[in-house]
Amino acid sequence: MATPSPAHPRQVDNDSPGQLSARTRRPLIGVVDDESDLVAMTVDYLIRDGFAVVTAGDVRGAAALLRAHPLDLLVLDLMLPDGSGLDLLRGVIAGRHLPVVILTGRAEEHERVLGLELGADDYVVKPFSLPELGARLRAVLRRAGTASNETVHRVGALAVDTRSRQVSIDGQAVALTALEFDLLATFAAAPRQVFTAGQLLADVWGSAAERRERSAVAEHVYRLRRKLTQAGVAPLRIVTVRGVGYRLDP
């Protein structure tokens, strides 16, 4: 176990390249865990995955973090050095609606169940996959309706209205299927950000990546490209990043 964090939470610098476009506010995630190496890896991954992150290592630091930051979601370890994460969870749920994903060990099933009964939105068992954590956070945010404050994403002549689920280019409507729309909306919310096939499966299809064939992503990207080209979106294009995934270039 790492040394407990100070009472003041750590603000992570999120101005590195490859982040979400400045036009879209990145969801702010609070990570409360006392394992410093795990927190460092988690923070690095979540920033690359398009989130803003603040951290704390114990209950006292978490309380300060909650006071100081308008979090969109809290990732909470249940075993903290100065108290139980369950007690903190009770206070969070009682005080306001804040989506919470709890972290537990494999031997802590009873606490995991209690956490869900108290109102946690999801859980991840340690050791966990970082891409899985990112996918679960996006799924919880999507259900909570806090993934983005923007309802219209504009990339050049392209406009994607997530409220009306309409797409237009220079004001002219473009007809897409539901999956094609969700795929384009994901790209348009973060121009130039690379999405892996696994991320897109989790975000768009709403399931764990291993439950779907990655060929489904390639097929729908191909269809979406064709429709956008027919609608005259050039030079905007969906680029294949070999060996990694896809991104939308303005």
PENORWO-V501230 format. One record per residue. N is the residue number from 1. RES is the residue in one letter. PSI is psi in degrees with one decimal (* if undefined). Layout:
n-><N:N>
res-><RES:RES>
psi-><PSI:PSI>
This chain:
n-><1:2:3:4:5:6:7:8:9:10:11:12:13:14:15:16:17:18:19:20:21:22:23:24:25:26:27:28:29:30:31:32:33:34:35:36:37:38:39:40:41:42:43:44:45:46:47:48:49:50:51:52:53:54:55:56:57:58:59:60:61:62:63:64:65:66:67:68:69:70:71:72:73:74:75:76:77:78:79:80:81:82:83:84:85:86:87:88:89:90:91:92:93:94:95:96:97:98:99:100:101:102:103:104:105:106:107:108:109:110:111:112:113:114:115:116:117:118:119:120:121:122:123:124:125:126:127:128:129:130:131:132:133:134:135:136:137:138:139:140:141:142:143:144:145:146:147:148:149:150:151:152:153:154:155:156:157:158:159:160:161:162:163:164:165:166:167:168:169:170:171:172:173:174:175:176:177:178:179:180:181:182:183:184:185:186:187:188:189:190:191:192:193:194:195:196:197:198:199:200:201:202:203:204:205:206:207:208:209:210:211:212:213:214:215:216:217:218:219:220:221:222:223:224:225:226:227:228:229:230:231:232:233:234:235:236:237:238:239:240:241:242:243:244:245:246:247:248:249:250>
res-><M:A:T:P:S:P:A:H:P:R:Q:V:D:N:D:S:P:G:Q:L:S:A:R:T:R:R:P:L:I:G:V:V:D:D:E:S:D:L:V:A:M:T:V:D:Y:L:I:R:D:G:F:A:V:V:T:A:G:D:V:R:G:A:A:A:L:L:R:A:H:P:L:D:L:L:V:L:D:L:M:L:P:D:G:S:G:L:D:L:L:R:G:V:I:A:G:R:H:L:P:V:V:I:L:T:G:R:A:E:E:H:E:R:V:L:G:L:E:L:G:A:D:D:Y:V:V:K:P:F:S:L:P:E:L:G:A:R:L:R:A:V:L:R:R:A:G:T:A:S:N:E:T:V:H:R:V:G:A:L:A:V:D:T:R:S:R:Q:V:S:I:D:G:Q:A:V:A:L:T:A:L:E:F:D:L:L:A:T:F:A:A:A:P:R:Q:V:F:T:A:G:Q:L:L:A:D:V:W:G:S:A:A:E:R:R:E:R:S:A:V:A:E:H:V:Y:R:L:R:R:K:L:T:Q:A:G:V:A:P:L:R:I:V:T:V:R:G:V:G:Y:R:L:D:P>
psi-><143.6:165.0:135.2:147.2:158.8:169.5:-29.5:123.0:158.0:129.0:124.4:134.9:118.2:21.4:25.3:162.5:163.9:13.2:178.4:149.8:148.3:-17.1:-14.3:122.0:127.2:134.5:135.7:117.8:130.3:125.6:118.6:107.3:146.2:3.8:100.7:-40.1:-42.3:-42.5:-43.6:-45.8:-40.8:-45.2:-47.1:-43.7:-46.0:-35.8:-45.6:-27.2:3.0:13.6:158.2:146.1:137.9:152.9:158.6:157.8:1.5:179.4:-42.3:-45.1:-35.8:-39.8:-41.5:-38.9:-43.5:-33.2:-33.2:-22.0:139.0:78.0:148.6:-24.7:146.1:127.4:117.4:118.3:138.6:-19.0:97.6:153.2:-23.7:17.8:-177.5:134.8:-23.3:-38.6:-40.8:-41.0:-41.9:-44.3:-39.3:-47.9:-37.8:-33.7:-33.5:168.1:112.4:120.3:137.5:131.0:122.1:148.2:132.1:160.9:165.1:-26.0:5.0:40.2:-40.0:-37.7:-35.0:-45.0:-43.3:-39.9:-42.8:-38.6:-30.3:-16.3:4.9:147.4:-25.5:173.3:155.8:132.6:131.0:145.0:143.5:161.4:129.3:-42.3:-35.8:-42.0:-47.4:-42.5:-39.8:-38.8:-44.8:-38.2:-42.1:-43.0:-39.0:-43.5:-34.7:-11.9:25.9:12.3:-27.5:144.7:-12.5:137.9:-19.4:121.1:125.1:126.3:100.9:-128.6:-7.5:134.2:126.7:110.1:108.2:-16.4:-47.4:-9.0:46.8:144.6:136.5:153.6:116.8:37.8:-7.8:128.4:145.0:125.2:122.2:154.8:169.3:-43.6:-40.5:-40.9:-48.6:-37.6:-47.0:-39.8:-37.5:-45.9:-45.6:-26.1:-17.5:70.3:140.5:-3.7:134.1:129.2:130.3:163.8:-37.4:-41.4:-43.3:-38.2:-43.1:-42.0:-45.1:-45.7:-17.8:30.4:163.4:143.7:-36.9:-12.9:-4.0:152.3:133.5:-18.4:-25.1:-35.6:-48.0:-41.4:-44.4:-32.9:-42.3:-46.7:-40.6:-43.4:-45.3:-43.5:-40.6:-38.8:-43.2:-29.5:-5.5:43.6:-7.2:139.5:2.5:135.2:153.2:115.9:137.7:120.0:104.7:128.3:-0.8:-63.0:-134.4:153.4:158.6:118.2:125.9:*>
